[in-house]
């Protein structure tokens, strides 16, 4: 059963890698390459901030469990 899920996940990844350049070029043609790059950069930055906040929250939670907080 696990191999079926793995195969489906791999298929979705492969399909998205094949389709992404076509969608990206379509967006670049419709809205312009500079705007597309700004939006992609902003989305990447936002995802990075969310991940960093999640990591900090997780570290603080583990410190709280271990009793290492000084508050």
C-alpha positions in Angstrom: 0.0 0.0 0.0 2.9 2.4 0.8 4.4 1.8 -2.7 1.1 3.0 -4.3 1.2 6.3 -2.4 4.9 6.7 -3.2 4.2 6.1 -6.9 1.3 8.6 -6.9 3.4 11.2 -5.1 6.3 10.7 -7.5 3.8 11.0 -10.5 2.5 14.3 -9.2 6.0 15.7 -8.7 7.0 14.6 -12.2 3.9 16.0 -13.8 4.3 19.4 -12.0 7.9 19.6 -13.1 6.8 19.0 -16.7 3.9 21.5 -16.6 5.6 24.3 -14.6 7.8 25.8 -17.4 4.8 26.0 -19.7 2.6 27.7 -17.1 5.5 30.0 -16.1 6.1 31.1 -19.7 2.3 31.7 -20.2 2.2 33.9 -17.1 5.3 35.8 -18.3 3.7 36.4 -21.6 0.4 37.6 -20.0 1.7 39.8 -17.2 5.3 40.3 -18.0 8.5 38.6 -16.9 9.5 41.3 -14.3 6.2 41.1 -12.4 6.2 37.3 -12.5 9.7 37.3 -11.0 8.7 39.8 -8.3 5.7 37.7 -7.4 7.8 34.5 -7.3 10.5 36.2 -5.2 7.9 37.5 -2.8 6.2 34.1 -2.5 9.6 32.5 -1.8 10.4 35.1 0.8 7.0 34.6 2.5 7.5 30.8 2.5 10.9 31.3 4.1 9.6 33.5 6.8 6.8 31.1 7.6 9.3 28.2 7.8 11.6 30.2 10.1 8.7 31.1 12.4 7.7 27.5 12.5 11.3 26.4 13.4 11.5 29.1 16.1 8.1 28.0 17.6 9.2 24.4 17.6 12.5 25.2 19.3 10.8 27.2 21.9 8.3 24.4 22.4 11.0 21.8 22.9 12.8 24.1 25.4 9.6 24.6 27.3 9.1 20.8 27.5 12.7 20.4 28.7 12.3 23.2 31.3 15.1 25.4 29.7 12.9 28.5 29.5 14.0 31.3 31.8 10.6 33.2 31.8 
